[in-house]
């Protein structure tokens, strides 16, 4: 807890009211996330893949082979969740585990041709959803949202799911 938060917490004990629930930043971000993801989930479900599995395949497609820990950091999923997801993706033959050249104890995760084909099949559908979102809220508003989220993340610092920066 930072000194500023400790001071504010002490002030709160003196009757400082808690902000309205509607002004809770974490809740506003979660509501927005759910609004966005509700547009993607049906398409992912039609292809037999969860949003977490999609995150892993997208990260591997975009950033190339990586270790499970790096994959967890990239996808903002906990390490135990990534481990379970990798098992299910390996069973579907979407990913392959190999040996890391940097650390022989660590597995190097790569997307398979089958996984790549799934990403290629979903990509145009995903882009159509992005186009729909852009048309609904406006291209400028979407750009502003990306910029605002990026600026906020950079200014506040980025911590992963496991609490590590």
N, C-alpha and C positions, 0 to 999 in steps of 0.2 A: 504494500500500500504506500503510495507516495505521500509526502508531507501535506500536499494540498488536499488530498482525499481525506487524510486523517483530520485535518482542521475542519473540513466540511462535515465530516461525520460527527465531530464534537458539536459543531453548530447545530446539526440536525437534532441532537439530543435536547437542545434548548427550544424546541418547538418549530424549527424550520420545516415547513410542509414538504412532503414528497411531491415531485412533479406529477402532473396528470398522466395517467397510463397512456393516453393518446399521444403524449409527447415523449414517450420512451423511445430513444433512438434504436436500441436493439430490437424492440417490437416493430418499429416502422420498417427497419431493414428486413426483418423476417417476413412481414406482410408483403413487402415488395418482392422478395425472393419467391414467395409462394405464388404471387400473381404471375411472375415470369415462368416459373417452373410448371405451373398448371398447364401452360401452353405446350411444353416439351414432353411432359410425362406420357401422354397418350401415344405419341409417335414412338417414343423409346419402348413403351410396353408392346406396341405392335411388332417391334423387332426383337422382342424377348430379352431386353436389356434394361437394367436399372440405371438411374441417373448416376449413381456412384461408379458403376461399371463403365458407363459412358465417359465419365471424367477421366478414368484411368486410360481408356483407349485413346481419348483425345490428347492426353498428355504424352503418351507414347508416340502418337502420330506426329505431334507438333515438336516435341523435344527429343525424340529418339530414345534408344535404350537407356535404362537407368536402374539404379538400385532401388529396392523397395522403400527405404527410408527417404530417398529423394522424391520418389513417387508420392509418398504420403505428404511430404511438404508441398509439392507442386499442386496436389489435388485438395489440400486442406482436409484430408481424412486421417483418422487416427491410425497409427501403425498396426494395431490389432485388426482394424477394419480392412486395411489394405491387404493384410495377410489373408483374411477370409475371401476377399474379393478376387485376389490373385488365384486362389485355389479354384474358385468357380469359373473364372475366365480361362484358366488352364484346362479345366474339364471340358469346356466348350471349344477348346483349341483356338482361342482368340489371342492368347499370349504364350510365350515360351520363357522358361527360366534357363539361364545359362550361367557360366562362371564369369565373374567380373575380372577384367584384366588388372585392375588396380588392387583389388582385395579378393584373394581366392576364397575367403570365407563368406563373401557376400554374393548373393545371386544377382545376375544382370537380367533385367526383364525386357523382353522385346515383344513387339506386336507381330503376329503371324500374318501370312497372306490372307487367311480367313478373316482375321480381325480387321485388317486393312480394307478388305472388300465390304465389310459391314459399315465401317466408317464412310467409305465412298458411297454406299447406298443411302445412308442417313444424311450425309452432308447437304444435298440439295433440299431435303425436307426441313432440316434445321435452318438453312439459310432462308427458306420461305417463311418460317416462323419469325426469324429476325426481321424480315421485310415487313411482315404484318405488324410486329411491335413498333417498328419505325414509323409505319403509316399511321398507327393508332396514336402514338404520343408525339410524333414529329421527329424528323431526323435531327434537327437542332437540339431538341430536348434530350434525345438519346445521347448525342455527343456530349452535351452538358452533364448528363448523368455519369457517363464514363469518366469524364474529366473530374467531376466532383468526388466520385468514389476513389479514383486513383490518388487525388490530392489528399483526401482524408486518410487513406491507408498510409501514404508516405509520411504525413505529418504525425500521425498517432503511432506509427511503427507497426510492423506486421508480426503478429504472433500466430504460429500454426495451431492446429487442434491440440497438440500435446503441450502447448504453452511455451514452445521454444521459438526464439526469434531467428 
